[in-house]
């Protein structure tokens, strides 16, 4: 949330929130949707004209993901419902599969970064 402060001061046309992947394997109880809600409230307060989108969680197949608390599919379903309720756009990253992951199957490789970037660009073209 601290990263939003300097960004919202500049009154951008659009902010894409891309978060929550690490929340899936956290040992702490993280309320991802409450955090999204707080971010959206802060954006709307500081920069009411800014369009907001949430980028859904990308796949991961690392060791920690096998024991995860919530699956990527479950989290993305919650995020989709949340975005609809909050009347904000959702960026679908379902085109990112395991071929988009690095050897450790956690972070995106060059292909994955390219796909994710194109998803963001395609969204911004709709504004």
C-alpha positions in Angstrom: 0.0 0.0 0.0 2.9 2.3 0.6 3.8 2.1 -3.1 0.4 3.6 -4.0 1.0 6.9 -2.3 3.5 8.4 -4.7 1.6 7.0 -7.7 -1.8 8.3 -6.7 -0.3 11.8 -6.1 0.4 11.9 -9.8 -3.2 11.2 -10.7 -2.6 8.5 -13.3 -5.2 7.5 -15.9 -5.0 3.9 -14.7 -3.7 1.7 -11.9 -3.4 -2.0 -12.2 -3.2 -3.9 -9.0 -1.1 -7.1 -9.5 -0.8 -8.9 -6.2 -1.9 -11.9 -4.1 0.2 -14.7 -5.6 2.5 -14.8 -2.6 -0.6 -14.7 -0.3 -1.5 -18.2 -1.4 1.4 -19.8 0.5 1.7 -17.4 3.4 1.8 -18.9 6.9 0.1 -15.8 8.1 -3.6 -15.2 7.8 -3.7 -12.6 5.0 -7.0 -11.2 4.0 -6.2 -10.5 0.4 -9.6 -9.1 -0.5 -9.5 -6.7 2.5 -6.1 -5.5 1.3 -7.5 -5.0 -2.2 -10.4 -3.1 -0.8 -8.1 -0.8 1.2 -5.9 -0.2 -1.9 -9.0 0.7 -3.9 -10.4 3.0 -1.3 -7.0 4.8 -1.1 -6.8 5.1 -4.9 -10.4 6.4 -5.1 -9.8 8.9 -2.3 -6.5 10.3 -3.7 -7.2 10.0 -7.4 -10.9 9.6 -8.1 -10.6 9.8 -11.9 -8.1 7.0 -12.1 -9.4 3.7 -13.6 -8.6 0.7 -11.5 -8.1 -2.9 -12.6 -7.1 -6.0 -10.7 -4.8 -8.5 -12.4 -5.7 -12.0 -11.4 -3.2 -14.4 -9.9 -0.9 -16.2 -12.3 -0.2 -19.9 -12.1 2.6 -21.3 -9.9 3.7 -24.9 -9.5 6.6 -24.5 -7.0 7.0 -26.7 -4.0 5.3 -24.3 -1.7 2.3 -24.1 -4.0 1.7 -27.8 -3.5 0.8 -27.1 0.2 -0.9 -23.8 -0.4 -3.8 -22.7 1.7 -5.8 -21.5 -1.3 -5.5 -22.6 -4.9 -4.9 -20.1 -7.8 -8.3 -21.1 -9.2 -10.0 -20.4 -5.9 -8.3 -17.1 -5.4 -9.1 -16.0 -8.9 -12.7 -16.8 -8.5 -12.8 -14.7 -5.3 -11.0 -11.8 -7.1 -13.4 -12.0 -10.0 -16.4 -11.7 -7.7 -14.7 -8.9 -5.7 -13.9 -6.9 -8.9 -17.5 -7.3 -10.1 -18.8 -6.1 -6.7 -16.5 -3.1 -6.6 -17.2 -2.3 -10.3 -13.6 -2.4 -11.4 -12.0 -4.2 -14.3 -10.4 -7.6 -14.1 -7.4 -8.6 -16.2 -7.5 -12.2 -17.0 -4.1 -14.0 -17.0 -5.4 -17.4 -17.8 -3.2 -17.4 -20.9 -0.1 -17.8 -18.6 0.5 -21.5 -18.1 3.4 -23.6 -16.8 5.4 -22.8 -20.0 5.5 -19.2 -18.7 7.3 -20.2 -15.5 11.0 -20.3 -14.7 12.7 -23.6 -13.8 11.7 -23.4 -10.2 8.1 -23.0 -11.4 7.4 -19.9 -9.2 8.4 -16.8 -11.1 7.6 -15.8 -14.7 10.2 -16.4 -17.4 10.7 -14.1 -20.3 7.7 -15.6 -22.1 5.5 -15.2 -19.0 6.6 -11.6 -18.5 5.8 -10.9 -22.2 2.4 -12.4 -21.9 1.6 -10.5 -18.7 2.8 -7.3 -20.2 0.6 -7.8 -23.2 -2.4 -8.5 -21.0 -1.8 -5.2 -19.3 -1.3 -3.4 -22.6 -4.5 -5.0 -24.1 -6.4 -3.8 -21.1 -5.1 -0.2 -21.3 -6.1 -0.1 -25.0 -9.7 -0.5 -23.9 -9.6 2.6 -21.8 
